Amino acid sequence: MTPLTTRLECMENLWNGYTFYKTPGARAEFVVLVVLASSALAAATTLAIPPLRRRLLRAIKKRRASLYPDPEERDGFLKDMA
């Protein structure tokens, strides 16, 4: 496994347009790793901060409520949202 300092240097070089990874597969693997780490950090931050968590859960609930064809059922589902 590559040491963390080497990975951080590679991230900096990737952002600057150059990478130490010589094969396209290794470069793609590194890019996927960066994207997954960024997504995980963003999701963890969203779930840890209460106002962002409420906004996220409200958006999920509204999306689920849009599946109800009957407006009365949808209103009943969304009733507890404030």
NUDRENMI-542111 format. One record per residue: residue in three letters; x, y, z of N, C-alpha, C, CB in turn. Coordinates in pm, whole numbers, plus 50000, padded with zeros to 5 digits. Glycine has a CB too. Layout:
! residues N
- Ala,X,Y,Z,X,Y,Z,X,Y,Z,X,Y,Z
...
! end
This chain:
! residues 82
- Met,50085,49882,50000,50000,50000,50000,50089,50124,50000,49904,50000,50122
- Thr,50050,50222,49924,50127,50346,49912,50111,50429,50039,50082,50427,49788
- Pro,50221,50483,50093,50209,50568,50212,50121,50690,50186,50347,50613,50259
- Leu,50063,50741,50294,49969,50853,50283,50036,50976,50221,49913,50889,50420
- Thr,50160,51005,50260,50226,51125,50206,50242,51114,50055,50364,51146,50271
- Thr,50273,50995,50007,50286,50977,49862,50151,50995,49794,50344,50837,49829
- Arg,50046,50943,49857,49912,50961,49799,49873,51108,49795,49808,50880,49878
- Leu,49904,51182,49903,49871,51324,49905,49949,51400,49799,49899,51383,50043
- Glu,50075,51364,49780,50153,51427,49674,50093,51395,49538,50301,51381,49680
- Cys,50046,51273,49521,49984,51235,49395,49853,51310,49373,49958,51083,49391
- Met,49777,51333,49482,49654,51411,49469,49687,51553,49424,49576,51414,49603
- Glu,49789,51612,49484,49828,51748,49446,49871,51752,49300,49942,51799,49535
- Asn,49948,51654,49257,49992,51651,49119,49876,51624,49023,50099,51545,49100
- Leu,49780,51543,49066,49664,51517,48982,49583,51644,48962,49575,51407,49045
- Trp,49566,51721,49072,49494,51847,49060,49569,51946,48972,49470,51908,49199
- Asn,49702,51935,48969,49782,52022,48884,49794,51967,48742,49920,52041,48945
- Gly,49736,51853,48716,49734,51800,48580,49838,51694,48551,49752,51909,48485
- Tyr,49910,51648,48652,50010,51544,48631,49995,51439,48739,50153,51604,48630
- Thr,50024,51316,48705,50015,51210,48805,50137,51119,48795,49886,51128,48787
- Phe,50175,51063,48909,50285,50968,48911,50242,50831,48861,50343,50957,49051
- Tyr,50111,50808,48860,50062,50679,48816,50082,50668,48665,49914,50659,48853
- Lys,50157,50566,48626,50194,50553,48485,50088,50481,48402,50325,50480,48473
- Thr,50012,50392,48463,49914,50317,48386,49777,50384,48398,49907,50170,48433
- Pro,49698,50381,48293,49564,50441,48299,49475,50376,48405,49497,50431,48163
- Gly,49492,50246,48428,49411,50177,48528,49439,50228,48668,49436,50029,48522
- Ala,49566,50249,48700,49601,50300,48833,49553,50443,48850,49754,50293,48854
- Arg,49560,50520,48744,49513,50659,48752,49361,50662,48771,49552,50738,48623
- Ala,49290,50579,48697,49144,50573,48711,49106,50526,48851,49083,50479,48605
- Glu,49179,50429,48904,49152,50381,49040,49170,50494,49142,49244,50262,49074
- Phe,49274,50574,49123,49299,50685,49214,49188,50790,49204,49435,50749,49183
- Val,49144,50821,49083,49037,50919,49064,48909,50870,49130,49013,50947,48913
- Val,48877,50742,49113,48758,50685,49177,48771,50693,49329,48737,50538,49133
- Leu,48890,50666,49381,48913,50675,49525,48889,50817,49576,49055,50629,49560
- Val,48938,50916,49503,48919,51056,49543,48771,51093,49540,49000,51151,49451
- Val,48700,51051,49437,48557,51083,49425,48478,51016,49538,48502,51038,49288
- Leu,48507,50890,49566,48437,50820,49674,48467,50882,49810,48476,50672,49675
- Ala,48592,50918,49834,48628,50980,49961,48558,51115,49976,48780,50998,49972
- Ser,48552,51193,49870,48484,51323,49875,48335,51305,49900,48507,51400,49744
- Ser,48274,51208,49835,48131,51183,49855,48102,51137,49997,48081,51078,49755
- Ala,48187,51050,50050,48168,51001,50187,48182,51115,50287,48268,50890,50219
- Leu,48279,51201,50266,48299,51315,50356,48180,51411,50349,48429,51390,50321
- Ala,48130,51436,50229,48014,51525,50215,47890,51465,50280,47986,51553,50065
- Ala,47868,51335,50263,47752,51270,50325,47764,51269,50477,47738,51126,50273
- Ala,47883,51242,50528,47903,51242,50673,47881,51380,50732,48044,51192,50708
- Thr,47928,51482,50662,47908,51619,50709,47760,51655,50708,47987,51718,50622
- Thr,47691,51618,50603,47548,51648,50593,47469,51580,50704,47494,51604,50457
- Leu,47503,51457,50735,47431,51385,50839,47469,51431,50979,47455,51236,50826
- Ala,47586,51491,50995,47632,51533,51127,47579,51670,51166,47783,51534,51131
- Ile,47547,51756,51070,47500,51891,51099,47347,51889,51095,47559,51996,50996
- Pro,47280,51916,51208,47134,51901,51216,47053,51977,51110,47088,51946,51350
- Pro,47080,52106,51079,46999,52172,50976,47014,52107,50838,47036,52319,50967
- Leu,47135,52065,50805,47154,51998,50676,47088,51861,50675,47304,51985,50645
- Arg,47091,51793,50790,47026,51662,50799,46876,51676,50778,47055,51598,50936
- Arg,46814,51777,50842,46670,51797,50825,46637,51828,50679,46619,51911,50916
- Arg,46717,51911,50616,46693,51947,50476,46705,51824,50386,46791,52056,50430
- Leu,46806,51740,50412,46825,51619,50332,46708,51523,50351,46957,51550,50370
- Leu,46668,51501,50477,46557,51409,50502,46426,51461,50445,46543,51384,50652
- Arg,46406,51593,50450,46286,51653,50393,46283,51631,50241,46279,51804,50426
- Ala,46398,51647,50176,46403,51627,50031,46375,51481,49995,46541,51668,49976
- Ile,46429,51389,50074,46403,51247,50049,46255,51216,50067,46488,51158,50143
- Lys,46196,51271,50173,46055,51244,50200,45966,51304,50090,46015,51299,50337
- Lys,45999,51423,50041,45920,51483,49933,45928,51398,49807,45967,51626,49904
- Arg,46046,51345,49780,46061,51261,49661,45976,51135,49674,46209,51223,49640
- Arg,45974,51076,49794,45891,50957,49815,45743,50992,49807,45922,50892,49951
- Ala,45705,51109,49857,45565,51150,49853,45518,51172,49710,45544,51278,49935
- Ser,45607,51209,49621,45566,51233,49483,45524,51104,49413,45680,51299,49405
- Leu,45551,50989,49475,45510,50862,49416,45362,50832,49437,45593,50749,49474
- Tyr,45298,50904,49532,45156,50882,49559,45072,50954,49453,45119,50931,49702
- Pro,44989,50881,49378,44906,50947,49276,44791,51026,49337,44852,50844,49180
- Asp,44743,50984,49454,44628,51049,49518,44677,51164,49606,44547,50947,49602
- Pro,44629,51288,49581,44675,51403,49661,44646,51389,49810,44610,51528,49610
- Glu,44535,51323,49847,44503,51308,49989,44604,51215,50058,44361,51252,50006
- Glu,44642,51109,49991,44744,51020,50048,44877,51093,50062,44760,50894,49962
- Arg,44911,51171,49960,45036,51246,49963,45035,51346,50078,45059,51319,49829
- Asp,44923,51415,50098,44913,51511,50208,44925,51441,50343,44781,51589,50200
- Gly,44866,51324,50354,44878,51248,50478,45021,51205,50505,44788,51127,50474
- Phe,45092,51171,50399,45231,51130,50413,45319,51247,50454,45282,51068,50283
- Leu,45291,51366,50399,45373,51484,50426,45326,51563,50547,45373,51574,50306
- Lys,45218,51519,50612,45156,51596,50720,45253,51627,50834,45037,51521,50775
- Asp,45340,51533,50868,45427,51555,50983,45551,51638,50949,45470,51423,51040
- Met,45565,51683,50826,45679,51769,50789,45649,51913,50824,45712,51756,50639
- Ala,45750,51980,50880,45730,52121,50915,45827,52209,50841,45744,52143,51064
! end
